[in-house]
Amino acid sequence: MFCVECGSEGELIGPLCLECYAKRNVVASIPQYVDLTLCSHCSSFLLEGRWTETGSVKEAVERVLETELVVSEGLSVEEMTFSLAEKDERTYAANVTVALAAHGHSFSREVTTTVRLGRGSCKECSKQKGSYYEAIIQLRGDDRALADGQELRMETHVRERFDSLRAKNREVFLTKVLRVRGGLDFYTSTVQSARAVARELQEHHSAEFKESSSLWGRQDGRDVYRVTFLVRLPHFEAGDVLTCGSKEYYVRSMSRGVIRCISLPSGEERQMKMRDLGSCRVACPASDIRSAVVLMEGGSELQVLDPVTMAPLDVIKPKGFQRDGEQIRLVKTNLGKYALSDSW
């Protein structure tokens, strides 16, 4: 078989030899200039009219080159590599090598272009810089201000939850966090994300939850409301010891209005509902539970070294007591002294 173009013998693609086919049909091109707009505030860039997250300028350049590259019909792009040479802080010379495939054969082409970087502000960053918000999570204590340690833990937790949600949806962000009398206010970009986080706090901390809304304005011909979610935390949290009448309990966990606790010193597990704990008070917050060195251990008792007075102290071992090391967690209240099991 002969090539109709050059007359050479050998393998053909249709009527053409590989060389003539490549000259006529294997074409790759790219515009002389490729413009790339980067957000001045975050790692996103504008691609085909949409702002897209990217890890670096190099990744953004690669994405825009892939979009701007044009190849002949019937060709598939197997691989594209490029090198950048900086002309100035906003201009790069790009040399692009493309591996193409057609009819079971591979071809290579090189094209060059100039990438021009511009700066802008994505929609989400514009909102954030403009203090835009649609909802507020009001985090409060139960007739008290949040303790410093609890306030810091809750703020860190809420920030991490919004970071996680933002990784899946760029429209989600915290506009600002304010310390106010009694707690924290989280201003958020979307009602849906605020409701989700507020409901999580309600469930995991057995908190009171209220939702209210107010008319903010009109947008695109419809009323727009701002929503406030009040999350009121109970006066205790997991890890605290409560006094309820003449009994004391170690709070093991809290969820959906149910408190799972351990009766001290018996070690018996019990579940109680939030509405039944109105008269209970915190006898020993988790932050005040100290570690004590075990001096001796008997069948039902322990002798430990009091971490405050440094004197020997006898405490009763609760039911199912376990310890993993030479120290235990020691609770001292007005009603008694208790050893906490490491299994709790």
C-alpha positions in Angstrom: 0.0 0.0 0.0 1.2 3.5 -0.9 0.6 6.9 0.7 -1.5 9.0 -1.7 0.3 12.1 -0.4 4.0 11.1 -0.7 3.9 7.7 -2.3 5.9 5.9 0.4 5.2 2.4 1.4 4.3 1.2 4.9 1.6 1.4 7.6 -1.2 3.8 6.7 -3.9 5.6 8.5 -6.6 5.7 5.8 -4.9 6.8 2.6 -1.9 8.5 4.4 1.3 7.3 5.9 1.9 8.2 9.6 4.1 11.2 8.7 1.7 12.7 6.3 -1.3 12.0 8.6 0.5 13.7 11.4 1.3 16.8 9.3 -2.2 17.1 8.1 -4.3 16.0 11.1 -2.3 16.2 14.3 -2.6 19.8 15.2 -2.5 21.4 18.7 -2.9 25.1 19.3 -3.3 27.6 22.1 -4.0 31.4 22.1 -1.0 33.7 22.1 -2.1 35.1 25.4 -3.9 33.3 28.2 -5.4 35.4 31.0 -5.8 34.0 34.5 -7.6 35.9 37.3 -6.6 35.0 40.9 -8.5 36.0 44.0 -6.4 38.4 46.1 -7.7 37.0 49.3 -7.9 33.2 48.9 -6.5 30.4 46.7 -9.2 30.5 44.1 -9.1 31.5 40.4 -11.6 32.4 37.8 -12.1 29.6 35.2 -14.9 29.6 32.6 -16.8 32.2 34.6 -16.6 30.3 37.9 -14.3 30.7 40.9 -12.5 27.5 41.7 -10.3 26.5 44.6 -6.7 25.6 43.8 -3.6 24.8 45.8 -1.0 27.0 43.9 -0.5 29.3 41.0 1.1 26.4 39.1 -2.0 24.3 39.5 -4.2 27.2 38.3 -2.0 27.7 35.3 -2.2 24.0 34.4 -6.0 24.1 34.7 -6.3 27.1 32.4 -3.9 25.7 29.9 -5.9 22.5 29.7 -9.0 24.6 29.1 -7.4 26.8 26.4 -5.6 24.0 24.5 -7.3 23.0 21.2 -6.5 19.8 19.3 -7.8 18.4 16.0 -11.0 16.4 15.9 -10.4 12.7 16.5 -7.4 13.3 18.8 -7.3 12.5 22.5 -4.9 14.2 25.0 -3.0 11.5 26.9 -0.7 13.9 28.8 0.2 17.5 29.0 3.3 18.9 30.7 4.5 22.5 30.8 7.3 24.7 32.0 7.0 28.3 33.2 9.5 31.1 32.9 8.7 34.2 34.8 9.0 37.4 32.8 7.7 39.6 35.6 5.5 39.2 38.6 2.4 39.0 36.5 3.6 37.4 33.3 4.9 33.9 32.5 6.1 32.3 29.3 4.6 28.8 29.1 6.0 26.0 27.0 3.5 23.2 26.7 4.2 19.6 25.5 1.2 17.5 24.6 1.1 13.8 24.1 -1.8 12.9 21.7 -3.3 9.7 20.5 -5.3 8.6 17.4 -5.9 5.3 15.7 -3.7 3.5 18.1 -0.7 5.8 17.5 0.9 8.4 19.7 2.1 11.8 18.6 3.7 14.8 20.4 3.3 18.5 19.8 4.7 21.6 21.5 3.0 25.0 21.7 3.9 28.2 23.5 1.8 31.0 25.1 2.1 33.8 27.5 0.1 33.6 30.7 -1.0 36.9 32.2 -2.0 37.0 35.8 -4.7 39.4 37.0 -6.1 40.0 40.5 -9.7 40.1 41.6 -12.0 39.2 44.4 -14.1 36.1 44.4 -17.8 36.3 45.3 -17.3 34.6 48.7 -14.3 36.8 49.7 -16.2 39.9 48.6 -19.0 38.9 50.9 -16.7 38.0 53.8 -14.7 41.3 53.5 -18.0 43.1 53.4 -19.1 41.4 56.7 -21.9 39.6 54.9 -23.9 37.1 57.0 -27.3 35.4 56.8 -27.4 33.8 60.3 -26.1 34.1 63.8 -25.4 31.3 66.3 -25.7 32.7 69.8 -23.9 30.4 72.2 -24.8 31.0 75.8 -24.5 29.4 79.2 -27.4 28.4 81.4 -27.9 31.5 83.6 -24.2 32.0 83.7 -21.3 33.1 81.5 -19.3 30.4 79.8 -16.1 29.5 81.7 -12.9 30.6 80.0 -11.8 27.1 79.2 -15.3 26.1 78.0 -15.5 29.2 75.8 -12.2 28.5 74.2 -13.1 24.8 73.5 -16.5 25.8 72.0 -15.0 28.5 69.8 -12.3 26.1 68.5 -14.9 23.4 67.9 -17.3 25.7 65.9 -14.4 27.2 63.9 -13.2 23.7 62.9 -16.8 22.6 62.0 -17.1 25.6 59.6 -13.7 24.9 58.1 -14.9 21.4 57.4 -18.1 22.6 55.8 -16.2 25.2 53.7 -14.0 22.5 52.3 -17.1 21.0 50.7 -18.9 24.3 49.9 -17.0 27.6 49.3 -20.2 29.6 50.1 -19.8 28.6 53.8 -17.7 30.8 56.0 -17.6 32.5 59.4 -17.8 36.2 58.9 -16.8 37.1 62.5 -16.9 35.8 66.0 -17.8 38.2 68.9 -17.4 37.7 72.6 -20.5 39.2 74.2 -22.0 39.1 77.7 -22.8 35.6 78.5 -21.1 33.8 75.6 -20.2 33.9 71.9 -21.9 35.1 68.7 -20.9 33.4 65.4 -21.9 35.3 62.3 -22.2 32.9 59.4 -22.7 33.1 55.6 -25.5 30.6 55.1 -28.6 29.7 57.1 -28.2 26.0 56.3 -24.7 25.7 57.7 -25.6 27.7 60.8 -28.6 25.5 61.5 -26.6 22.3 61.0 -23.8 23.4 63.4 -26.4 24.7 66.0 -28.3 21.4 65.9 -25.1 19.5 66.4 -24.3 21.6 69.5 -27.8 21.0 70.8 -27.6 17.2 70.3 -24.0 16.7 71.6 -24.3 18.9 74.6 -28.0 18.4 75.5 -28.5 22.1 75.0 -31.6 24.3 74.7 -32.3 25.3 71.1 -34.4 28.2 69.7 -34.7 29.6 66.2 -36.0 33.0 65.2 -35.9 35.2 62.1 -36.2 38.8 61.1 -36.8 40.5 57.7 -33.5 41.9 56.4 -34.5 43.1 52.9 -35.4 42.1 49.4 -33.2 40.4 46.8 -34.1 39.3 43.3 -37.8 40.2 44.1 -38.1 38.1 47.2 -37.9 38.7 51.0 -34.6 37.9 52.6 -34.5 36.9 56.3 -31.6 36.7 58.8 -32.0 33.8 61.2 -30.7 33.6 64.8 -30.1 30.3 66.5 -29.8 30.4 70.3 -27.9 27.5 71.8 -28.0 27.6 75.6 -25.6 25.1 77.1 -26.5 23.4 80.4 -24.6 24.5 83.6 -22.4 21.4 83.4 -20.6 19.4 80.8 -19.2 15.9 80.3 -16.4 15.2 82.8 -18.0 17.2 85.7 -19.2 15.8 89.0 -22.8 16.7 90.0 -24.4 16.9 93.4 -28.1 15.9 93.2 -29.5 16.0 96.7 -27.5 13.6 98.8 -26.0 11.8 95.8 -23.2 12.6 93.4 -22.7 11.6 89.8 -19.8 11.6 87.4 -21.1 12.9 84.0 -19.8 10.4 81.4 -21.6 11.8 78.2 -24.4 14.0 77.1 -26.6 13.6 74.0 -30.1 14.4 72.9 -31.3 15.6 76.3 -30.0 12.4 78.1 -27.2 12.4 80.6 -25.2 9.2 81.0 -23.6 9.2 84.4 -21.9 7.1 87.0 -23.2 7.1 90.6 -20.4 7.8 93.1 -19.1 5.9 94.9 -21.0 2.8 93.9 -20.0 2.9 90.2 -23.5 2.1 88.9 -24.4 3.5 85.5 -27.5 5.6 85.2 -29.3 7.7 82.6 -31.2 10.8 83.5 -33.1 13.4 81.5 -32.1 17.0 81.4 -35.5 18.1 82.7 -34.9 16.1 85.9 -31.6 17.8 86.8 -32.9 21.2 87.7 -31.8 21.0 91.3 -28.4 19.5 90.6 -25.3 21.6 90.9 -21.6 21.1 89.9 -19.7 19.8 92.8 -16.4 19.4 91.0 -15.8 20.7 87.4 -13.7 18.5 85.2 -10.9 21.1 85.4 -10.6 20.5 89.2 -10.2 16.7 89.0 -6.6 15.9 90.0 -4.3 12.9 89.5 -3.2 11.1 92.7 -0.5 8.5 93.1 -1.7 5.1 94.4 0.2 4.0 97.6 -1.7 0.8 98.3 -4.7 -1.1 96.8 -6.9 -3.5 98.7 -10.0 -5.4 97.7 -12.5 -2.5 98.1 -10.2 0.5 99.0 -7.3 2.5 97.7 -4.8 4.5 99.6 -3.5 7.5 97.5 -1.3 10.5 98.1 -3.5 13.6 98.3 -2.1 15.9 95.6 -3.0 19.0 97.7 -2.0 18.1 101.2 0.5 15.3 100.2 -1.0 13.2 103.0 -2.2 9.5 102.6 -5.9 9.4 101.8 -8.3 6.4 101.8 -10.9 6.2 99.1 -13.5 3.5 98.2 -13.1 1.7 94.9 -16.3 2.0 92.8 -17.9 -1.0 91.1 -15.9 -2.1 88.0 -12.9 0.1 89.0 -9.9 -0.1 86.6 -6.6 1.7 86.5 -4.0 1.5 83.8 -1.0 3.1 85.7 0.3 4.2 89.1 -2.1 7.2 89.3 -5.9 7.6 89.5 -8.2 10.6 89.0 -9.3 11.8 92.4 -12.5 13.8 93.1 -13.0 15.6 96.4 -16.3 17.2 97.2 -18.2 18.2 100.4 -19.9 14.9 100.4 -17.0 12.6 99.9 -13.8 11.5 98.1 -13.9 9.3 95.1 -11.6 7.4 92.8 -12.7 7.5 89.1 -12.2 4.4 87.0 -10.0 4.7 83.9 -12.7 2.9 82.0 -15.1 5.9 82.4 
